[in-house]
Every structure is written in structure tokens, then in C-alpha cells.
Amino acid sequence: DCAALVQNKCGTCHFVNYVCPRIEKGKGSFYWKGIVKDMVKKGMVATEQEQDRLTTCLASPDAKTKAFCPKP
């Protein structure tokens, strides 16, 4: 489940006002792969599989992941 993964891995340190604007701008997988790798370097615990899935979830968010972001 992408929404749970994003909330678990991103939402524990970042408020939605950081992650959601980047999701809404449609940042691609190259961008998100770099961000995920940086977060791992800074202490986020995620397997390679979780990192790949998280990159995909953020680059191509499903409806549940988009619902994670509040509407203005």
C-alpha cells in the first residue's frame, strides 16, 4: 500500500507541507530516487525493495497517496 508506505517512511519526519507540494508538481522517479537515497543516508530505515517502491509511489502516486495530501 503506497499511502501507508509514504506515511510511514516520509510522514514520520516530514509534515505534508513538504512532501505534498512535490507530489503535486509531479516530480519524476529520478528526483524521488535521489531524495529517498538522501533520506536513507540521514537515517531513514528502508530496504532496497522499500526504497524502490517508495520511489515509484512518490513518482506515480495512487489515489490513496494523493488523499494523504490535504486540499487547500
Residue pairs with C-beta under 8 A, 6 or more apart in sequence:
1 64
2 53
2 56
2 57
2 61
2 62
2 64
2 65
3 62
3 64
3 65
3 67
3 68
5 50
5 53
5 54
5 57
6 19
6 54
6 57
6 58
6 61
6 65
6 68
7 68
9 39
9 44
9 46
9 50
9 54
10 19
10 39
10 54
10 58
11 19
11 68
13 39
13 44
16 68
16 69
16 70
19 58
19 69
20 68
20 69
20 70
22 31
22 58
23 58
23 61
23 65
23 66
23 69
24 69
27 58
27 59
28 59
29 55
29 56
29 59
29 60
31 59
32 54
32 55
32 58
32 59
33 51
33 55
35 58
36 44
36 46
36 51
36 54
36 55
36 58
37 51
39 46
40 46
40 51
46 54
57 65
58 65
